[in-house]
C-alpha cells in the first residue's frame, strides 16, 4: 500500500485570517479559490504587492485594529468600531484619543498586569 500525500488546503477566509488581512479587500482570485499550505507559506515568505499594500494601508480586520490600538476586540465593539478601518483611520483615532479608547487601553493594561501575577507567583524562587 502506498500512501498518497494530499495537499492541505484552506478556505480563503482562513488564509486571510492567518495573513492578517481583511478578506473582502483581497483580489477576487484569492477570494474565489482555495489556498494550499505551500501557497500560504509562499505568501508569508514573499508577499506580493497586493498583500504588502493591504498590510500597510488596510482596510484591516478587527484583530489587527485592536492590536494597533492596544485594546481587545471586545473593546472595539464597546467603542462602536465594527467595520474594518484603514491605517489612516486608525492613526486618526489614536490622535483623537476618545475617552472610550483611553478607558479600553487602561483596561487592557490591567488585564496584562493581572496575567503576569500568577506567573510571578509560580516562578521558582532562587
N, C-alpha and C positions, 0 to 999 in steps of 0.2 A: 504494500500500500504506500503510495506516495502522498505526502501532504501538500496540498495546494495552498500557498500563502495568498490570502485575499488582501487586497489593498484596503486599508482602513479609511473610510470616508466620513464626512460630517456634513450636516446641513450648513448652508451659508450663514444662518443666524448664529450657529455655534462658532464657526470660524471667525465671524465678525467680532463676537464677544472675546474670543481668545486674542484677536489682534487689537482689541480696544478701540474699535471704530463703530460708528452708527451705521447699521446695515442699509437703511434707506438711502444713504449718501454714497454707497459703493456703486461701481459700474454695474450695469444690467447683467453683463456676462457673469460677474461674481454672484449676483443675487439669484440667478436662474439655474446655476449649476450645482454640483456637489464639489466639495474640496477634500482632496486626499491629505493624509498626514504629511506626505512628502511635499505637496504643494504649499501647505501651511508653513512647514519648516522653511521652504524657499522664500515665501513672502516675509517671514520674520527675519531671515538672514540677509536678504537683499530686497528690501521693499521697493516696489515700483513707484513711479512718481505720484500716482493717484493715492496710494496708501500714505506716502510721506506727507502729501498735501492734507489729507484728512486728519492725520495725527497732529499736524502743525496748526491747522486753522479750524478744524471741525467741519460740520457740527459734531459734537461729542455726545456719547451716550451718558446716561446718569452716573454710572460708576466713575467715569473719568471726570465728569463735572464735580462730583463730590470730592474726589481726591484733589483736584486742583484748588478747590475752595477750602479744603481741610475740614470737611464735615462728613457726616454719614449720609447714606442715600435717604434714610428716613428724615434727616434734617432738611434735605432738598424738598421733600414732599411737604413738610411742615412750613417751609418757606414759600411754598406755592410754585416751585420750579418743577414742572412736569414734562416740558418739552426739551429737546436737545438744544444746546447752546453752542455758539461758535467761541473760539478763543477770545475774540474781541469782546463778545458779550460777557464772558467770564471775567475778563480783566476790568471791564466797566463796573461789574457788580462788586468786585474786590475794592475798586477805588471808591465806589459809593458807600460801601460799608454799612448796609442797612442793619437795623437793630437785630432782626432775626438771625442774620449771618453771624454777628458777633456772639449772640447767645448760643447758637449751634456750635461755633468754634470752641467756646468755653465748655460746653457740654462734652464735646469730643475730647478735649484736653483732659477733662476729669475722668472720662472713661478709660483713656490710655493710662492715666496715673493709677487708677484702680486695678488695671490689668497687670501692672508691674508689681503691685504689693504681694500677691501670692507667690510670684517667682522669687522675690527677695526673701520672703518668709521661708520658702522651701529650699533656698540655696544652701549648700553645705557651708558650715562655718569653719573658718581656719583656726 
